[in-house]
Amino acid sequence: MTGPTWRNIYDLNDYEINNLGIAEDHMELMEITQAENILIELLNKNPNCIPILNVMGHMQGRYLSDFKNAIKIYEKVLILEPDNAWARDERRRYQRYLNYD
């Protein structure tokens, strides 16, 4: 019996998959600078990669409380993929935070 399999619908290469995982591990350990450096490097190589953008938006909003930048990143995701429910919901959440200021 095997568990669920992960489908690579965005055609991430092994380097991207591995480094996204490392960046997420750094975020969980509150090693935000290391996570950010990895994500920036990945985005420099693949600036329109939806999974990388989503992780960067998550880090900007949740870990750095940079809601404006998180919104900007999620808006880019929605331009690339208008039906992306995750990006739409996260953008809405951070827009609400800004409206309460």
C-alpha positions as a printed Julia matrix, in Angstrom:
101×3 Matrix{Float64}:
  0.0    0.0     0.0
  1.41   3.36   -0.99
  0.47   6.86    0.02
 -0.75   9.61   -2.25
  1.58  10.66   -5.01
  2.55  14.24   -5.72
  1.95  15.41   -9.28
  4.44  17.89  -10.68
  1.91  19.84  -12.77
  4.24  22.86  -13.05
  7.14  20.8   -14.44
  9.52  21.84  -11.69
 12.97  20.4   -12.1
 14.72  18.48   -9.32
 16.77  21.55   -8.36
 13.62  23.67   -7.93
 11.78  20.97   -5.99
 14.72  20.38   -3.67
 15.38  24.07   -3.04
 11.71  24.9    -2.49
 11.69  22.25    0.22
 14.86  23.66    1.77
 13.41  27.19    1.7
 10.23  25.98    3.42
 12.33  24.19    6.05
 14.22  27.43    6.72
 10.94  29.31    7.07
  9.65  26.81    9.64
 12.88  27.25   11.6
 12.48  31.06   11.34
 15.65  31.26    9.26
 13.99  33.78    7.0
 17.1   35.28    5.43
 18.23  31.87    4.21
 14.75  31.07    2.88
 14.51  34.42    1.13
 17.92  34.01   -0.51
 16.94  30.62   -1.91
 13.6   31.9    -3.2
 15.19  34.95   -4.81
 17.73  32.73   -6.57
 14.95  30.44   -7.81
 12.88  33.39   -9.04
 15.88  34.9   -10.82
 16.1   31.68  -12.83
 12.36  31.18  -13.27
 10.46  34.42  -12.53
  7.03  33.1   -13.53
  7.1   29.84  -11.57
  3.77  29.65   -9.73
  4.93  27.41   -6.82
  7.99  29.57   -6.15
  5.91  32.75   -6.29
  3.34  31.25   -3.92
  6.0   30.31   -1.37
  7.56  33.77   -1.67
  4.15  35.41   -1.18
  3.51  33.2     1.84
  6.86  34.14    3.36
  6.34  37.86    2.7
  2.91  37.85    4.31
  3.18  35.36    7.15
  6.79  35.58    8.21
  7.74  39.15    7.3
  4.31  40.85    7.64
  5.06  42.64    4.37
  1.45  42.54    3.26
  1.87  44.93    0.34
  4.63  42.82   -1.18
  2.67  39.62   -0.54
 -0.33  41.13   -2.36
  1.92  42.18   -5.26
  3.31  38.65   -5.57
 -0.13  37.04   -5.43
 -1.38  39.49   -8.06
  1.42  38.31  -10.35
  0.35  34.71   -9.74
 -3.22  35.63  -10.65
 -2.09  37.29  -13.87
 -0.24  34.09  -14.8
 -2.96  31.78  -13.52
 -6.3   33.58  -13.0
 -8.03  30.54  -11.46
 -5.44  30.03   -8.71
 -7.66  29.82   -5.62
 -4.72  29.81   -3.17
 -3.33  33.07   -4.52
 -6.77  34.68   -4.65
 -7.54  33.73   -1.03
 -4.14  34.79    0.27
 -4.29  38.1    -1.58
 -7.73  38.75   -0.09
 -6.46  37.93    3.41
 -3.56  40.39    3.18
 -5.75  43.06    1.62
 -8.02  42.8     4.69
 -5.0   43.24    6.97
 -4.1   46.45    5.17
 -7.68  47.74    5.36
 -7.59  47.42    9.16
 -4.56  49.72    9.52
